[in-house]
């Protein structure tokens, strides 16, 4: 098993704009994600998904945690790819990770993103 950690920050701004999280799993691989703001569970999702986290003023100062386990199920592609995006703040955020695994292998992606003004 391989693992990758993303430690970053995202400026949500200071207004009531809705902040949206989008996770994209490429190459038709299988995945399961857990999303939390601080210790509060936002949801658990299979494969690619999009979810509204709340308004910028509601979530300002929180830490966004996204834990995703992605498994290689495509016999024609041993590439695992994870894209995390945030939108709604002054500037969009995007971070992409990809790696090759052995057939049937898996990767744990952990993202910890501070939501700042």
C-alpha positions in Angstrom: 0.0 0.0 0.0 1.2 3.5 -0.8 0.0 6.7 0.8 0.1 10.4 0.0 -0.6 13.3 2.3 -1.6 16.8 1.2 -1.2 19.6 3.8 -2.3 22.9 2.5 -4.6 25.9 3.0 -7.4 27.5 1.0 -8.7 31.1 1.3 -12.5 30.9 1.5 -12.9 34.7 1.8 -15.1 36.7 4.2 -18.6 36.5 2.6 -21.5 34.1 2.4 -20.4 32.4 -0.8 -20.9 28.6 -0.8 -17.6 26.7 -0.7 -17.7 23.5 -2.8 -15.4 20.4 -2.7 -14.9 18.3 -5.7 -13.0 15.0 -5.8 -12.3 13.3 -9.1 -11.1 9.7 -9.4 -9.8 9.1 -12.9 -9.1 6.0 -15.0 -12.4 4.3 -13.8 -10.8 3.1 -10.6 -12.8 2.3 -7.4 -12.6 4.6 -4.4 -14.2 5.5 -1.0 -13.8 8.9 0.6 -14.6 10.3 4.0 -15.0 14.1 4.4 -14.9 16.0 7.7 -14.8 19.6 8.8 -12.8 19.5 12.1 -14.4 16.4 13.8 -17.8 16.8 12.1 -18.6 14.2 9.4 -19.8 15.8 6.2 -20.3 12.5 4.4 -18.9 9.3 2.9 -18.7 9.0 -0.9 -17.9 6.4 -3.5 -15.7 7.3 -6.5 -15.9 10.9 -7.9 -18.2 13.4 -6.0 -19.0 17.0 -5.4 -20.4 18.4 -2.1 -21.1 21.9 -0.7 -19.3 22.4 2.6 -21.2 25.6 3.7 -20.8 29.3 3.4 -17.4 30.9 3.8 -18.3 32.6 7.0 -19.7 29.3 8.5 -16.6 27.2 7.8 -13.9 29.8 8.2 -11.2 28.6 10.6 -12.1 24.9 10.1 -9.8 22.2 8.9 -11.1 20.1 6.0 -10.1 16.5 6.1 -10.5 14.2 3.1 -9.4 10.6 3.4 -9.7 8.6 0.1 -8.7 5.0 -0.5 -8.4 4.2 -4.2 -8.1 0.7 -5.6 -6.9 -0.4 -9.0 -9.7 -2.4 -10.6 -9.0 -1.7 -14.3 -6.8 -4.5 -15.7 -5.8 -2.2 -18.6 -4.6 0.7 -16.4 -2.4 0.5 -13.3 -2.6 4.3 -12.8 -4.2 5.7 -9.7 -5.2 9.4 -9.9 -6.7 11.7 -7.3 -7.8 15.3 -7.9 -9.1 17.6 -5.2 -10.7 21.0 -6.0 -12.2 23.7 -3.9 -14.2 26.6 -5.3 -16.3 29.5 -4.1 -13.4 31.5 -2.5 -11.5 34.3 -4.2 -9.4 31.8 -6.2 -10.0 28.2 -7.1 -7.9 25.4 -5.5 -6.7 22.3 -7.3 -4.2 19.6 -6.3 -3.6 16.4 -8.3 -1.7 13.3 -7.4 -1.1 10.2 -9.6 1.0 7.1 -9.4 1.4 3.7 -10.8 0.5 0.7 -8.7 0.7 -3.1 -9.1 -2.5 -4.7 -10.5 -5.1 -4.7 -7.7 -3.0 -2.3 -5.6 -4.3 0.7 -3.7 -3.4 4.1 -2.4 -4.5 6.1 0.6 -4.8 9.8 0.0 -5.1 12.1 3.0 -5.8 15.8 2.6 -5.7 18.3 5.5 -6.6 21.8 4.3 -6.9 24.8 6.6 -9.8 27.1 5.6 -8.5 30.7 6.1 -9.9 34.1 5.4 
